Amino acid sequence: MYKSKEIRWFGEEEQPHLIAWFGKQGLSFETTTPRIDHYLILPFRQISIKLREGNIEVKTRIANPDFAKLEPTASGVFELYEKWSFRLSESDFLSREIIGHGIEQWLATEKRRMGLKVSMDASGQQRIIPIGDQIPFGCQLEYTELKVKGRTTYTFALEWFGDRFIDLDPAILSALLGGHEFRLEDSMGYGEYLMKVNGFVP
């Protein structure tokens, strides 16, 4: 189990600025490996359950959302979570049925994700590192192309993790956001977004 703090936005259009920013770090959607996660569709926002690469992951929101303005053009919702991950047996019939054939209550979500992490050294200097590097705390930056029910959308997120939540270097944040408008009404977690896709909320 670990805690994370996340702010996330969803949109219909690809953001050229984010494509360019991640491109400068050597990343693109074309060079990522797609994966398919299966989410259990639940009619509430506080919990998210998914099957991912042989694990079942449970994410519970442990505090009320906190509205924030990262920059004058970027407003969103901070959510604080606890995350749990359990390894599934390769012989588990139900998970193989969901992944192989689909079950109505589980929504298949194809993802292509570009991701990096911001770490901080002992002197307080922040630097950008590969997403696969293991560090005790930091902030994950990700931009993801989603395909759900034949519909393509995009999600951009900043996710703080570990035993402390760092204050992101303003220079990194400003370069990443690039003055683009990130609207409060587009900010939500995966659980709420997939509820909307499935018609639970207007």
C-alpha positions in Angstrom: 0.0 0.0 0.0 1.2 3.5 -0.7 -0.3 7.0 -0.8 -0.5 9.3 -3.8 -1.8 12.8 -4.7 -3.0 13.3 -8.2 -4.3 16.0 -10.5 -5.6 14.8 -13.9 -7.4 16.3 -16.9 -9.2 14.6 -19.8 -9.8 16.0 -23.3 -11.0 15.0 -26.8 -8.1 16.7 -28.6 -4.4 15.8 -28.6 -2.3 18.6 -27.1 0.6 19.6 -29.4 2.5 21.3 -26.6 2.5 18.2 -24.4 3.5 16.1 -27.5 6.4 18.4 -28.1 7.5 18.5 -24.4 7.6 14.8 -24.0 9.2 14.6 -27.5 12.1 16.7 -26.2 12.6 13.9 -23.6 12.8 11.3 -26.3 9.2 10.0 -25.9 6.2 9.7 -28.3 3.0 7.7 -28.5 4.4 5.8 -31.5 7.3 4.4 -29.6 5.3 3.3 -26.5 3.9 -0.2 -26.0 0.1 -0.2 -25.7 -1.5 -2.0 -22.8 -5.1 -2.8 -21.9 -6.4 -2.3 -18.4 -9.8 -3.6 -17.3 -11.8 -1.3 -14.9 -14.7 -2.5 -12.8 -17.4 0.1 -13.4 -18.8 1.3 -10.1 -21.4 4.0 -9.6 -19.3 6.2 -7.2 -16.1 8.1 -7.3 -14.3 7.1 -4.1 -12.9 3.8 -5.4 -11.3 2.4 -8.6 -10.6 -1.3 -9.2 -8.7 -2.5 -12.3 -6.9 -5.5 -13.7 -3.5 -4.6 -15.0 -0.7 -6.8 -16.2 -1.4 -9.7 -13.9 -2.3 -7.6 -10.9 -5.6 -6.4 -9.4 -5.2 -2.8 -8.2 -7.5 -1.0 -5.8 -7.4 2.8 -5.4 -9.4 4.5 -2.7 -9.9 8.2 -2.2 -9.1 9.0 1.4 -9.9 12.8 1.5 -12.3 15.2 -0.1 -11.1 16.7 -3.4 -9.1 19.9 -3.1 -9.5 22.5 -5.8 -6.2 24.1 -7.0 -4.8 26.5 -9.5 -1.3 25.5 -10.6 -0.9 28.5 -12.9 -3.3 31.2 -14.1 -4.5 29.0 -16.9 -4.4 25.6 -15.1 -7.1 24.7 -12.6 -8.0 21.3 -11.4 -8.9 18.9 -8.6 -6.3 17.3 -6.3 -7.3 13.9 -5.0 -5.5 11.9 -2.3 -5.5 8.1 -2.7 -4.3 4.9 -1.0 -3.3 2.3 -3.6 -3.2 -1.5 -3.1 -1.9 -4.0 -5.5 -2.3 -7.8 -5.4 -0.6 -10.4 -7.7 -3.1 -12.7 -9.4 -2.6 -16.4 -9.9 -2.0 -17.3 -13.5 -4.6 -20.0 -13.2 -7.3 -17.5 -11.9 -10.3 -18.3 -14.1 -12.3 -15.1 -13.6 -9.4 -12.7 -14.4 -8.6 -14.7 -17.6 -12.2 -14.5 -18.6 -12.3 -10.8 -18.1 -9.1 -10.2 -20.0 -9.7 -12.8 -22.8 -13.4 -12.4 -23.5 -14.7 -9.4 -21.6 -17.4 -9.2 -19.0 -20.0 -6.4 -19.1 -19.1 -4.8 -15.8 -15.4 -4.5 -16.7 -14.5 -1.8 -19.2 -11.5 -2.5 -21.4 -9.3 0.6 -21.7 -6.4 0.6 -24.2 -3.6 3.0 -23.2 -0.5 4.4 -24.8 1.4 6.3 -22.1 4.3 8.7 -22.2 5.7 9.1 -18.7 8.6 10.5 -16.7 9.4 11.2 -13.0 10.7 14.2 -11.2 13.1 13.2 -8.4 14.9 15.3 -5.8 18.4 14.8 -4.6 19.8 15.5 -1.1 20.6 19.1 -2.0 17.0 19.8 -3.1 17.8 19.9 -6.8 15.0 18.4 -9.0 15.7 16.4 -12.2 13.6 14.5 -14.7 14.3 10.7 -14.9 12.8 7.7 -16.7 9.5 6.5 -15.4 10.9 3.1 -14.7 13.5 4.3 -12.2 12.6 3.4 -8.6 12.8 6.3 -6.2 11.3 6.7 -2.6 9.3 9.8 -3.5 8.7 12.2 -6.3 6.2 13.3 -9.0 5.2 11.3 -12.0 4.3 13.2 -15.2 2.2 11.3 -17.7 0.3 11.9 -21.0 -1.8 9.1 -22.2 -3.9 8.3 -25.3 -7.0 6.3 -24.3 -9.3 4.1 -26.4 -12.5 3.2 -24.7 -15.6 1.8 -26.5 -14.1 2.9 -29.9 -13.6 6.5 -28.7 -10.1 8.1 -28.4 -9.4 10.7 -25.7 -6.4 11.9 -23.9 -5.5 12.4 -20.2 -2.7 14.4 -18.7 -1.7 13.9 -15.0 0.7 14.8 -12.3 0.9 12.2 -9.6 3.0 12.7 -6.4 4.0 9.5 -4.5 6.1 8.3 -1.6 6.5 9.3 2.0 6.6 13.0 1.1 5.0 15.2 -1.6 7.5 17.6 -3.1 6.8 21.1 -4.3 7.4 20.8 -8.0 10.0 23.2 -9.4 8.1 26.1 -10.9 10.4 26.1 -14.0 9.6 22.4 -14.7 5.9 23.0 -14.1 5.8 26.1 -16.3 7.6 24.4 -19.2 5.3 21.4 -18.9 2.1 23.4 -18.9 3.3 25.9 -21.4 0.5 28.4 -20.8 -2.1 25.9 -22.1 -5.6 26.1 -20.6 -6.4 23.2 -18.3 -10.0 23.6 -17.2 -11.5 22.7 -13.8 -14.4 21.0 -15.5 -12.1 18.6 -17.3 -10.3 17.6 -14.1 -11.3 14.3 -12.5 -10.0 10.8 -11.7 -10.2 7.7 -13.8 -13.1 6.4 -11.8 -15.3 9.4 -12.5 -14.2 9.7 -16.1 -15.1 6.0 -16.8 -18.4 6.5 -15.0 -19.2 9.3 -17.5 -18.2 7.1 -20.4 -20.5 4.4 -19.1 -23.4 6.8 -18.6 -23.6 6.9 -14.8 -23.3 10.7 -14.6 -24.2 13.4 -17.1 
